């Protein structure tokens, strides 16, 4: 069985994208409405500037005593996150997330955001292949 490409996973996706001046409170409300764990932060031209996740809301806003209504995404997002083009395979995306220690990965075609994947989006076959590769490296 062949591995999926990122383009197959994001074909009909409409990722949650917000501007960097958006408040954390608004971002969290939109995340709840859309039932997603991350927001892609873009500039006026739609270029990826950063990513903001539920973990960022807890660790960078609430735990630091910041006001969600007064804090802007630009102040608490992860700037210039790793991304992957849609032509790459799902296993490459999983490897990148595992090596980088993050759970959400933006899919960017040139300068245009086309989607986002999270670890939970991957099938057992892809996860099993990554686990097998990781086991091989650990034995070497």
Long-range contacts (C-beta under 8 A, 24 or more apart in sequence): 1-125, 3-89, 3-90, 3-91, 3-125, 3-126, 3-129, 4-89, 4-90, 4-123, 4-126, 5-86, 5-87, 5-88, 5-89, 5-90, 6-84, 6-85, 6-86, 6-87, 6-88, 6-89, 6-90, 6-93, 6-107, 6-115, 6-117, 7-86, 7-87, 9-90, 9-107, 9-115, 9-117, 9-121, 10-86, 10-107, 10-114, 10-115, 10-116, 10-117, 13-114, 13-115, 13-116, 15-40, 15-106, 15-113, 15-114, 15-115, 15-116, 16-40, 17-41, 17-42, 17-46, 17-113, 18-42, 18-52, 18-73, 19-43, 19-44, 19-73, 20-49, 20-50, 20-72, 20-73, 20-74, 20-77, 21-72, 21-73, 21-74, 22-72, 22-73, 23-68, 23-69, 23-70, 23-71, 23-72, 23-73, 24-52, 24-57, 24-61, 24-66, 24-68, 24-69, 24-71, 24-72, 24-73, 24-76, 25-68, 25-69, 27-52, 27-57, 27-73, 28-54, 28-57, 28-68, 36-116, 37-103, 37-104, 37-118, 38-104, 38-116, 38-118, 39-73, 40-106, 40-113, 40-116, 41-73, 41-74, 41-77, 42-113, 45-111, 46-111, 46-112, 46-113, 47-111, 47-112, 47-113, 48-81, 48-83, 48-106, 48-108, 48-111, 48-113, 49-74, 49-77, 49-79, 49-80, 50-74, 50-77, 50-78, 50-79, 50-80, 50-81, 51-77, 51-78, 51-81, 51-104, 51-106, 52-76, 52-77, 52-78, 53-78, 53-103, 53-104, 81-105, 81-106, 82-106, 83-107, 83-108, 84-108, 85-109, 86-114, 86-115, 90-117, 90-122, 90-123, 90-126, 91-126, 91-129, 91-130, 93-117, 93-122, 94-119, 94-122, 94-126, 94-127, 94-130, 95-130, 95-133, 98-130, 98-134
